[in-house]
Amino acid sequence: MSPGDEHETSGGYGGTGQTRTRLPQGGGDIYGGARRGPRSSSRSLVTVVGVVVLLIAAIAFANRGDDNSTSTDGSTTSGAKPDSSSTAASGTKPVETKTGGIPSGFAHNEQGAQSAAANYSVSLGSTGMFQKEIRHTLVNTLYTPAEASRLTGRMDQAYSADFLSKLGLDANGNAPTGSTFVSRVIPVGTTTQQYSDTSAKVAVWYVGLLGMAGQTSTDPVTTSWKTWTFDLQWSGGDWKIAADSQKDGPAPVPGDDTAAASDEISKAIDEYGGFTYAR
């Protein structure tokens, strides 16, 4: 995943232009006295580096053909809206196997492409991307060989020790003792924008979690809403990423929820594992 997925919220309750987030009971600021403004300096850096990383992958994406979508029978349609059934649960397991803990062996059909895109967004949005060895495994497993070769070195430069330190991580991507670094992608839905036997273009709408849970954290865990679009190729018996790009939203109006304390967030992250996502 790209580091740093946050956008500024517009609008709000009652047309005031403000959103309401209740702090933990007791009236204290979130985490170690750090209340977030519209955009923290560390988050700004996260966003900048995230954009740099994604632009690398987006070069091939920018050179794609027209915007016509291709249906499963090979015909093309222009501006066709996906049916609601395109994101309905099918009850079919997405995969039976994993490669290095990463779901693999997706079906060679439209549903398989959607399942692959959803699961790849989860893997690329994990904390493993902030650790060099795991990041290399993820990139080499999920991207086409050509794209992986092109991205690996550039991602290493983006995830530099200086960048990691801005997030409160050490040079190896580890959080300090007593703190929990959080980076997760939770898909809400997927849609196929183009499909053929050899390629697919799938968009994943997701909510992301990013930040450090800890009593002394100045960068509390926050949510962001994004759409991650993958250009997939059928390669080596599975779907592989040839290019990808992200954009903000669509984001719902934030609810009037009480913000959890840092120990609650850390406990939840430890107790609640992720899913393998189907269409």
N, C-alpha and C positions, 0 to 999 in steps of 0.2 A: 504494500500500500504506500501511497504517498504519505510522507509525514505531514501532519498538519491539515486537518480538514475542518475548517470553521468558517462560517459566514456571518455577516452582521444581520441582525433581525430588524425588519422594518414593520411598521404598523404596530398593533398591540391591542390591548383591551379598551373597548369604549372609544376607539379612535384617538387615544392619548399619545400614541407613538411609543409607548413603553410597555414592556412585558413585566409580569409579576412572578417572581420566584421567591418562595418563602425559605428563609434560612433555617438551619437546624434549631430545635427548641432550645431556649436559653438565651437567644438573641445574639449569639456570637457570630462572627464572620465565618465564612466557609473556610474550613481547614485552619491553617495556622495564621489566622487573621488576614488572609489574603482574599479580598473581594475583587472579583473581576470587573474591569471596566469594559467598554465596548470591544476592545481588542488589546490584549496584553502584548508587550514587546516580544516575549518568547513565542507567543502564538503567531505573531506576524512573521517571525523568522521561520516558524514551522510551515506556514502557508507558502512563503516564498520558495523554500527548498522543495516543498511538495509540488509546486508548479514546475520547477526546473526538472524534477525527476519525471513528471508526467509528460512534459514537452518532448523529452527524449523519445519516449514511446509513441508520442503522437505524430512524429515526423512522417512515418509510413501512413498513418491514419489520414493525414492531411492530403495525401496523394491518391486517396481512393477515388473511385469513379463517381457517378452521379448519385443522387439521393433516392433513386427508385428502389423499392424493396422487392425482393424475390420471394415468392411463395414456395411452399414445400414441393410443388409439382414443377418448379422451374420457371413459372410465368412471372412476369413483373407487374407491379402495380405502382402507381404514383400517388403518394399522399394518403394511402389507405391506413385507416386507424385499426389497431389491433382489437380483436374481439375480447370481451371480458374473460372468455374461456382460455385465452392465451396464457393467463397467469393462474388459472384454477388448479388446485391440487389434483393430481392424477391418481395418487395412491401407489404409484410405481416407484420402487426403490431406485435412486439415481445411480448408485454404483454398488458393487460388491467387494471391491478391492481398494487398497491404498498403496501409494508409493512413498516411502519415507514418512508415513503418517499423513500424507496428502491424498485426498480422494482422487481416484484415477479410473480409467476404463469406462468413460461415459459413452452412452449409446450414440451410434452414428445416425442421429436424426435430430429434428428440431428440439424436441424435449431434452435430449442429451446435451445439446449446445447450451440451452438455458440453465440446466443443472450445473454444467461445467462453469459457466460464467458466475453463477451465484456462489459456488464453492471457491472459485479462484479469488473472488473479491474478499471472502472471509480470510483466506490464507495470506493474501497480500496486505490485508489490513491488520494483521496480528503483530504482537510485540516481537515476533521472530525477525521481522524486517529490520529491526534496530540492532541485530546481532549478526556480524559478518558471515559466519559459517552457515547459519540458518538462512540468511538472506540469499546467499549463493545457491543453496539447495532449492529454495523456492523459485528463484528466477530461472535456474536451469531446468527445473521440472515443468514449470507452467508455461514458459514462453517457447516459441520456436527456436531452434538452435541459432539461427542468424540473429534474431532479436535478443536472445539471451547473451550472446557474445558481445553485442553492441551496448547492452545496458549494464552489465556487471561492473565494469570499471567506473563508469560514470556514477552509478549508484553508490559505490564505495566512496567516491569523492563527496557526494552529497551528504552521506551519513558520516561525516567526519567527526573526530573526537570533539572539536569545538562545537559543532551542531548538537551532538548528543549532550554535551554539558549544559547547553541552554535548556534542555528538557529535564535536567536534573539527573541524567544518567552518566555512568562512568564511560571510559573509552571503549569498553566491551559491551555497552548497551545494557548494563545492569543498574537497577534502582538501588538507592542507598538503603541500608538496614532500617527496617521499621516503616518503609514506604512501599507502595505498590504502583508500578507503572501500568497504565491501562491504555490499550489500543485495540479496539474491536470494531468490526464491521458486521452489522446485522441486516441482511437483505429483507426488504419488505415485499418486493415483487420483481419480476423480470418480464421483458418483452423482446420478441425477435423482430428486428428491423429489416433483416435481410437473411435469406437462407438458400444454400445450395448444397450439393453433396460434398463439396470441397471447402466451403467457407460459410461463415455465419457472422452476423453482426447482432450482438445482444446487449441490451441496456439493463443495468441492475439499479433499482432504486433502493437506497439503504439509509439507515441511521448509523452514525459512527460515534464511538466513545473515545476520547483522548484526554490524557492528563495524568497527573501524579496524585495518588491518594496517600496522604500522610499528614501528620500533625503540623509539620513545618513546611508543607508544600505551598508554594506561591502560584501554582498552576493547577487548580482543581480540575477534576474530571468533568468535562462538558460534552454535550451532544451536538452533532451537526447533521444536516440532511444533504445528501448528494445523489447524483446519478452517475454511475460508472459504466462507460460503454466500451465493450470489448470487440475487436475484430479477431475472430477465431479462424484457424485453419485446421483441417483434418490432416494430422501428421503422425506417423508412427503408431497408428491404431488408437488415437485419442485426439481430443480437441486441444489445440495449443494457441496461446495468445500471440498474434502477429503485431498488434498495436492496441493501445488503450488510451482513453481520455476521460476526464471528469469535469463535471460542472455542478454548481450549487443547486440545491433544491430538487423537487418542490418541497418546501418545508411547511408543516402545519403550524397553526398558532400554538405557542407553548401553553401548557396547562398550568393551573395554579397549584403546583406541586411543592411539597416541602423538600428542600435539598437535604440529602442524607449527609451524615457526618463521615469523615474520612475512614473511620474504622468499619462503618457499615458498608461502604463501597469496597474496601479491601476484602472484607468477609464475603461479599457477594461475588466478587471476581474469583476468589478461591473456590467457592462452593458451586457456582453455576458454570458448567462447561458449555461449549458451543455445540452446534448441530451440523450434520451433513444435510445440505439443502437439496431438495428436489425442485421440480418446476412448480 
